[in-house]
């Protein structure tokens, strides 16, 4: 069975794997938070430290 992102942001259409991820993303729209967290290994950008930390596990 494939991996599905079933939680969609009503503002920008981005999809997330969990409701918690969607809620965290929604704060960016609500508070105008556009700070990015950059992966020092590959340069990927993320909206939260938790997203960056989760991504970092892919490099280990």
BELVEN-V187050 format. One line per field, one symbol per residue. burial: I if it has 9 or more other C-alpha atoms within 8 Angstrom, else O. Layout:
burial = ???
This chain:
burial = OOOOIOIIIOOOOOIIIIOOIIOIIIIIIOOOOOOOIIIOOOOOIIIIOOIIOOOIOOOO
